[in-house]
Amino acid sequence: MGDGSGERGELEDGAAVEARLTLALECTGLNLEPAEEAAVRRQLAGSRARAAALRRVPLANGDEPEIVFVPFRADGGEEDR
C-alpha cells in the first residue's frame, strides 16, 4: 500500500483520499469549487501521510509519553496525581 500499511487492509492513498472527500461532501451537502476540492484533497493526503509516519514509529506497550499534560486550574487547586 502507499503508506506501508498493507496489513491493515486500507485503500491506496489516492482512493482513500477520494473516498473521504466523497463522504465529507455527502455528509455536509457542500458543493465545492474545483480549487476548493483540490485544497481539501491536499489536506486529506497530508493527514494520511502524517498518520502513516506516526504508525511507523516503533512503540512498546510500556513507552511513556514525552510530555505529560497537567491542566491549569485557575483556583490554584491540583487534581490527585
C-alpha positions as CSV (number, residue, x, y, z in Angstrom):
1,M,0.0,0.0,0.0
2,G,1.0,3.6,-0.4
3,D,1.7,4.2,3.3
4,G,3.2,0.8,4.1
5,S,0.1,-0.4,6.0
6,G,-1.0,-3.1,3.6
7,E,-1.6,-5.4,6.6
8,R,-4.3,-3.0,7.7
9,G,-6.4,-3.5,4.6
10,E,-6.6,0.2,3.8
11,L,-7.2,1.7,0.4
12,E,-4.4,3.1,-1.7
13,D,-3.7,6.7,-0.8
14,G,-5.5,8.2,-3.8
15,A,-8.5,6.0,-3.4
16,A,-8.7,6.7,0.4
17,V,-8.5,10.5,-0.2
18,E,-11.3,10.3,-2.8
19,A,-13.4,8.2,-0.6
20,R,-13.0,10.6,2.4
21,L,-13.7,13.6,0.2
22,T,-16.8,12.0,-1.3
23,L,-18.1,11.1,2.2
24,A,-17.4,14.6,3.6
25,L,-19.2,16.2,0.7
26,E,-22.2,13.8,1.0
27,C,-22.4,14.4,4.8
28,T,-22.2,18.1,4.6
29,G,-24.1,18.7,1.4
30,L,-21.4,21.2,0.3
31,N,-20.7,22.0,-3.4
32,L,-17.1,23.0,-3.6
33,E,-15.4,24.7,-6.5
34,P,-12.6,22.7,-8.1
35,A,-9.9,24.7,-6.4
36,E,-11.6,24.1,-3.0
37,E,-11.8,20.4,-3.7
38,A,-8.1,20.3,-4.6
39,A,-7.3,22.1,-1.3
40,V,-9.3,19.5,0.6
41,R,-7.6,16.7,-1.2
42,R,-4.2,18.1,-0.3
43,Q,-5.2,18.4,3.3
44,L,-6.5,14.8,3.4
45,A,-3.4,13.5,1.7
46,G,-1.3,15.3,4.2
47,S,-3.3,13.9,7.1
48,R,-2.8,10.4,5.7
49,A,0.9,10.9,5.3
50,R,1.3,12.2,8.9
51,A,-0.8,9.2,10.2
52,A,1.4,6.8,8.3
53,A,4.6,8.4,9.7
54,L,3.2,8.0,13.2
55,R,2.3,4.3,12.6
56,R,5.9,3.7,11.5
57,V,7.3,4.8,14.9
58,P,8.1,1.7,16.9
59,L,6.5,1.9,20.4
60,A,6.4,-0.7,23.1
61,N,3.3,-1.1,25.3
62,G,5.1,0.5,28.3
63,D,6.5,3.5,26.5
64,E,5.7,6.7,28.3
65,P,4.7,9.9,26.6
66,E,7.4,12.5,26.1
67,I,5.3,15.1,27.9
68,V,2.6,14.9,30.5
69,F,-0.3,17.3,30.2
70,V,-1.2,18.9,33.5
71,P,-4.2,21.1,33.2
72,F,-4.1,24.6,34.7
73,R,-6.6,25.3,37.4
74,A,-7.5,29.0,37.9
75,D,-8.3,28.3,41.6
76,G,-4.8,27.0,42.2
77,G,-6.0,23.6,43.2
78,E,-4.4,20.4,41.9
79,E,-6.0,17.2,40.9
80,D,-4.8,14.0,42.6
81,R,-1.9,12.6,40.6
